[in-house]
Amino acid sequence: MNPHWTTKHGAVAPKAQFKTIDDALRFMDENNIDKFVYHPYVCPECGMWHIGHIRPKKMNKDVPAETIIRYITRERDRFKQKLDVLVPYTKSLEKRLRAQQEEREDRHDHEIEKYEKRISVLEKTIERLTTENSNLIKDYRNSEWFKSLERANKQRRAEMKTLQEVLNRVNVENAKLKARNDHEEDNVQ
């Protein structure tokens, strides 16, 4: 018979084999093996008895009901202990998450306030610059230099107007002369 192998602390060791359940229970008593954690079972491959962990998936008719109840109560107690450890941790985690969320919201509010301040400063700057610009334009228009330029432009416009009138008169005179010349040439022929 080929013995079954198991790993114990990283080393490979053969599983202990027993012909009867009594031999397996005696072995467990002699070696002080916890009956709440381990139980004897019949191996489906070799038909011999082995000692293994009690797991709900492996529980079958060979495991006494009392052992199953003890296993379940022990697992329940272990779960309660883990829960007792996890509940304060989850509460502290919830507090931390809540604090982080509040910090994010505070940061967000602070950023909004900061940008609102920047916007108000920019609006004030734009208002100041527009008033300064309008004042500069007023000052420019009220300056002597600008007034002298306007006077010079008016004079030039007036001169241009008179020159245009003279040019129009000359053109009219030229047209009359041309018409007269054309008429005289027609009479000469």
Secondary structure, DSSP 8 states (H G I E B T S, - for coil): ----EEEETTEEEE---BSSHHHHHHHHHHTT--TTTEEEEE-TTT--EEEEE--TTT--TTS-HHHHHHHHHHHHHHHHHHHHHHHHHHHHHHHHHHHHHHHHHHHHHHHHHHHHHHHHHHHHHHHHHHHHHHHHHHHHHHSHHHHHHHHHHHHHHHHHHHHHHHHHHHHHHHHHHHHHHHHHHHHH-
